[in-house]
């Protein structure tokens, strides 16, 4: 009996040594892959910086607030594309963030058990639809309806005193349409992340509020949502990142005007990713290619700045007792 116990302990110690020997290998691989992400970001920044040297040396910082765009005459201005990127992304975030939060709350807290799984599946299915399908739906279905039902009446009434909503709206494709299409595209991402983080909130958070006499709505809004606030903000910023870099859908519905900053949301415009996608394959000179790569660098910097601000916001929202840390 003693010999069997000794043999078992020997085998156990050998197994522990074999498992322990794998820890340094696992740690090393995890470290390599972790730093590979950082290296990839640095490589992207260095490549775009190096490939845009010709454009930066010719145009300088004036490129950022210039408005013309005529490659054959070496006239390039980034302001219309930067403006279009920021406006459409902000509009998408303004529309999608509240709706995504409400959808996530309904799926996690209010929906009947029999509906939660099919509704959650449909939300995730929306996130899996290719962007070009959203763009074609926008061109053939949403643009005609929006122009006749929303843009034209608003421009003829409110637009007479509010330049931001003024006409003409004959083109149909516009910054507003692009922002709405982007909002529809990022809505499933925000809703799914909100649902996931709300479902992992400890049950005692709800029970404590209900025991104090709170209503179901007060329990959700004052106990459940604050606990997940940091993660919800992170999901919203993830949606914003997709809106900033969206190409095909925005290219189809934004209008493609590259040489002016539109005053009205109902006017056609351009954003950075569609501009690059529409011109890079047909660039007629090395300077033209360099300018487009410089536009990619501008978009890269905008993304880094907004993600940095988002991380600060998530960190601030996650501070304090009872807040979820991300």
N, C-alpha and C positions, 0 to 999 in steps of 0.2 A: 504493500500500500504506500509506504513511504517512498519506494523507488518510483512508482507511477506518478506520485505528486511531484517528485523532483524532476522527472522527465517532462511533465506538463509545464512546470515553471521554466525549465530550460527552453522549451519550444516557445513559450510566451515571450521570454526575454529576447529570443532571436527575432520573433515577429515584430516586437517593439523596435528593435534596432533597425530592421529593414524599413519599417514605416518612418522612423526618425531620420533615416538616411535620405529619404525623399524630401524632407522639409527644405534643405538648402536648394535643391533643384527647383522645387516649386516656387520658393522665394525669388530665386534668380530669374526664372521665366516670367513671373508676375512683374518683377521690377523692369525687365527688358520691355515687355509689352506696354507697361505704364509710361516709360520714357519714350517709347516709339510714337505715342500719340503727340507728346510735346515736340518731338523731332519732326513729325509730319507737319505740324502747324508752322514750325520755323522754316522748314523747307519750302512750304507754299509761299510764305512771306518773302523769303530770299529769292525764289524763282520769279515771282511777279515783280519784285523790286528790280532785279537785274534785267529782266526782259523789257521793262518799261523805261530804261535809262534814256533812250533816244527821245521819247515823248517828254519826259521830265526835263531834260536839258533844253528842249525847244520851247515848251509851253510854260514851265514853272508853275507857281502856285496860282497864277491867273486862270489856269485851266479849270479850277474848282468853281469859279463864279462866272465864267464865260458862258454865253448862251448859243452861239452859232454852231452849226454842224454841216460842213461841206468838205468831205475828205479830198476831193479833187483839187481844192484850193488850199488845203492844209489848214482849214478852220475847224477847230474842235472846242467844244464847251461841255463841261460835265454837269453844269447846274440843272438843266432840265431833267436829266436822268436821275441825279441825286434827289432832286425835289420829288419826282415821280415815285421813286423808291420809298422815300420817307412818308409821303402822303398816303400812298396805297397801303403800306404796311400799318401805319397808324390807324387808318380807317378800318382795316381788317381786324386789328386788335380791339378797337373800340366796339365793333359789332360782335365779334366772336367770344371775347372774354366773358361778358355777363351771361350770354346764352350758354356757353360751355359750362359755366359754374352752375347755372340752374339745371341743366340737363344732368350733370354729374350728381347734384344733390337729389334729384328725382330718382335716378337709377340706384343710388346707394341707400337712400333713406325712405323714400315715399312710394316707389313703384311696388305693386303686388309681386309676390315671389314668382308667380307664374309668368310675369311679363319681364322680369329683370334680365333673364338670360337672352331671350330673343331680341329685346331692345338693345342690350349691350352689343350683341352680335351685329345688329344693323349699324350701330354707331361706328364700330370698328371696321365694318365693310366700307363705309363712306371714306374712311382714311386710306383704304387700299385702292380706291379708284384712281387710275392714272390721271395726271394733271391735264393731259391733252383732251381727255373726255370732258372734263370740266370746262375747258376752253371752248370746245366745239358746242357744248350745250349753251354756253354763254353767248356765242355768236349767233346761233340759229334760233334760240328760244328766249333767253333772258334779255338780250340787247333790244330786240324789237318791242318786247313787253315793257321794259323799263323806260325806253324812250317815249312811248306813247302814254303810259300810265303814270309815270313818276316825273321824269325829267322835264317834259314839255309843260305840264301844268305848274310845276314848281318854278321853273324858269320864267314863265309868263306872269307869275304872281309875286312870290317872295323874291325871285331873282331880280326884279326891278329895283329893289332897295338893298339887296345883299349880293355883291359881286361874286361871292364864293359859289352861289347857286344860280348864276345868270346863264343865259343862252349865248349863242344858238346851240341846239341839240340835234341838228340834222345828222351828224355823223353817227350818233348812237354809242359808239365805242368811246370810252372816257375813263378818267381816273376813278370816278365813282363806281363804274361798273367793275373795273379791275379790283378795287378795294372790296366790293361785295363778293365777287367770285373768290378772292383770296380768303375772305372771312368764312365762306362755306367750306373751303378746303382745310383750314386750320381748326375749324369747330370740332370735328371728331377727335383730334388730338387733345385739345383742352378738356373736352367732356370725358374722354376715357381716362386721362390721368387724374382728373378730379374725382371720378367715381372710384378709381383704385385706391387713392389715398384716404378717401372718406370711409371706405369699407374696412380699413385696418385701424381705425380709431378705436381704442379700448372701450368696451361696453360700459365700463364703470363711469366713463365721462357722461354718457347719456343718463345712466341710472341716478347719478348724483344730482343732475339738474332736475330730473323728473321727481326725485324725492323731495326737492325743495319747492315743488309746486309749479315748476315751469311748464309751459305748454310745449307741444311737439315742435312748433316753429322756433320758440325761444331756445329749446334744447339744441336744435340744429345750428342756429345762427350764433349762439353764445358759447356753446361748448364743443360742438363737432367741427365746425368750419375753422374757428381760431386754432384748434389743435393742429390742423393740417395746412395752415395758411402758407407756410414757407414752401411746402411741396406744391401747392396750387399755383403759387407765383412762378415756381420753376416750370410747371407745365405751360403756363401762359407764355413765358419767355421762349419755350421750345416752339410753340406755335408761331411766335413772332419771327424766330429764326427761319422757319419754313417760308413765311410770307416774304421776308427780305430776299431770299434766294430763288423764289419761284420764277420759272422761265416761260414754259410753253403756254400755260393758261393766261398769264399776263400778256404775253406777246400777241395772243389772238384777240384780246378784248380791250387793250389799253389805247390803241389808236395809232401809235408809231410816230408821233410828232416829236422830232429830235432837236429842233432849232429854236424853241421858245418855251418859256415857263408859263403854263396855262394858269389863268386867274381863277377860272371856274372849275369846280369838280366835274361838271358835265362836259368839259372840253377834253379832246384827246391829248395824250401825252406819251411819255416813255419812262421806263425804269431801267436800271443798270443791266440786270440779267437779260431781259429781252433785247436790249441794244447790242450786247455782246453776241448773243445767239444769232441775231439777224444779220450781222455784218462780218463776223470773224471769218466765215468760210469764203466770203467774197471780197476780202480786203484787197485793195488794189495797189498797195505799197507797203514797204517795211514800216514806214511811219504810221500808217493806218493801223497795222497790227500792233505796234508798240502802244498806240493810244488806247486801243481796246484792252490790252493787258493792263495799262494804267487804270482803266475803268474797273477792271477786276480787282486791282489793288485797293482802289477806293472802297469798293464794296466789302472787301476783306477787312479793311480798317473799321468801317462802319459796324460790321458784324462783331468785331472784337470789342469795340467800345460799348455797344449795346449789351453784349454778353457780360462784360465786366460790370456794368451798372446793374444788370440783372442779378449777378452773384452778390453784389453788395445789398441789393434789396432783399434777396432771399436770406442773407445772413442777418440782416436787421429784423426781418419778420420772424426769424427763428429764435431770436433772443428771448430770454425770460422764461419763467417756470410755466410748464404746461404746453409750451410750443414745440412743435416737431422740428428737429434739426435735420438739415439736408446737407 
